[in-house]
Each structure stands twice: as structure tokens, then as C-alpha cells.
């Protein structure tokens, strides 16, 4: 459980609270998907029998669009709420 404890320490440190850190994580995810698309599609076909078009639409494309949407909105979502 060292991995989980390491994640908890990082969270408690406050490092994950800033918008810049969160944007960097989302950008890294989008970059990872782009760089590893072929391998991900191949694994989904081998492991789950997913056709590449279906796999892209349901897995890679969905995550990519979600990350891109989050990048566009994260600053607004993190803004203090007006009461």
C-alpha cells in the first residue's frame, strides 16, 4: 500500500490544489493518449475484442474530450463560489 500512502501524502501536501498542477496533469493525459493511441487500441482489441473505431470512440476519444473540456473550464470550476 505504499503507492496509496504516497498519493495521500501528495494530496495532504497541498500540491494538487493549484490550477496549474491540475492543468499539467490533464495535458499530460492528453499527450499520453496521443503518443500511445496505437498500443491502447491494440490492447483493447486483444483484451476485449473491441474494433479500433469503437475503442477510439468509447475509450480514447471520450477521455480525450473530457480532459480537453476540463482544461477549458477548470479555472472557472475552481473559482470561489459567490454566495
Secondary structure, DSSP 8 states (H G I E B T S, - for coil): -HHHHHHHHHHHHTTTSSHHHHHHHHHHHHHHHHHTHHHHHHHHHHHH---HHHHIIIIIHHHHHHHHHHHHHHHHHHS----
